[in-house]
Amino acid sequence: MRPRPATGRKALDLFVRLLSSLGAMIGIFFLVWILGEVIQRGAAAINWDFFTQIPPAPGDAGGGVANAIVGTVFMTLIATVLGVPIGMMAGVYLSEYGRKTKFGEFIRFATNVMMGIPSIIVGLFIYAIMVAPMGYFSGWAGGVSLAIIMIPVVARTTEDMLTLVPNSLRESVLALGAPRWKMTIGVVFRAAKSGLITGSLLAVARVSGETAPLLFTALNNVFWPDNLSEPTSNLTVTIFNFAMSPYDDWNQLAWGASLLITFGVLIITILARVIFKEVKTR
């Protein structure tokens, strides 16, 4: 058999490398551009009043988004308390009990579908089952909508992290007479705890920038949230409202809130990457 000349293969390999490098450079360029624009426009709004005061009246100078920060933190905590345990339990079932069952395959398929559902559909669903029957928007409804978005992310990450734990470790614990639930919680969870934390952080980063579901559930408020059983202020909807307004002061606050969310998501993502890197190097 005559050997094929290597010139064509090398040319094709070089072309693919150049094309891949070009795509990566385009992505990095737009990322740097977006970050630079947000930093440049949002840094001017960052001051002490930005973190301690509520938005000013239309046309007035000063003020901040302290109420939106508080509302966002509360709803994110609600979503974490509801979404992380349910997602982890679903991931445990997929990894430890339903790995090769038809029901497990159905749950896995449903989880993948939920990860691809637009967030506005989730907001409309919670509006139909919570907001409309109660007759008012609320921070509770906003937190539940974010929790539903978190559940499939945590479930898939939990399944992946638990699957990485060697089966020999499970077999050793079961051979000592330990029940399966104790093996899962006491051994497998400890072996994969860094990965589970990573999945939870990624889920928090996933929902922290959501706007569409909160438009249908929490709506917004320009005052301090006295309780979560009323329209609750949040950063994303505040950005949406202020960026669309004709007032320069509100536009400036929108850029400042955008900078705050961007750096919050960036810090969470970097922290998750660091933890995941520690898992891979062990």
Secondary structure, DSSP 8 states (H G I E B T S, - for coil): -----HHHHHHHHHHHHHHHHHHHHHHHHHHHHHHHHHHHHHGGG-SHHHHHS----TT------HHHHHHHHHHHHHHHHHHHHHHHHHHHIIIIISTTSHHHHHHHHHHHHHHHS-HHHHHHHHIIIIIHHHTS--HHHHHHHHHHHHHHHHHHHHHHHHHTS-HHHHHHHHHTT--HHHHIIIIIHHHTHHHHHHHHHHHHHHHTT--HHHHHTT---SS--S-SSS----HHHHHHHHHTSS-HHHHHHHHHHHHHHHHHHHHHHHHHHHHHHHHHH-
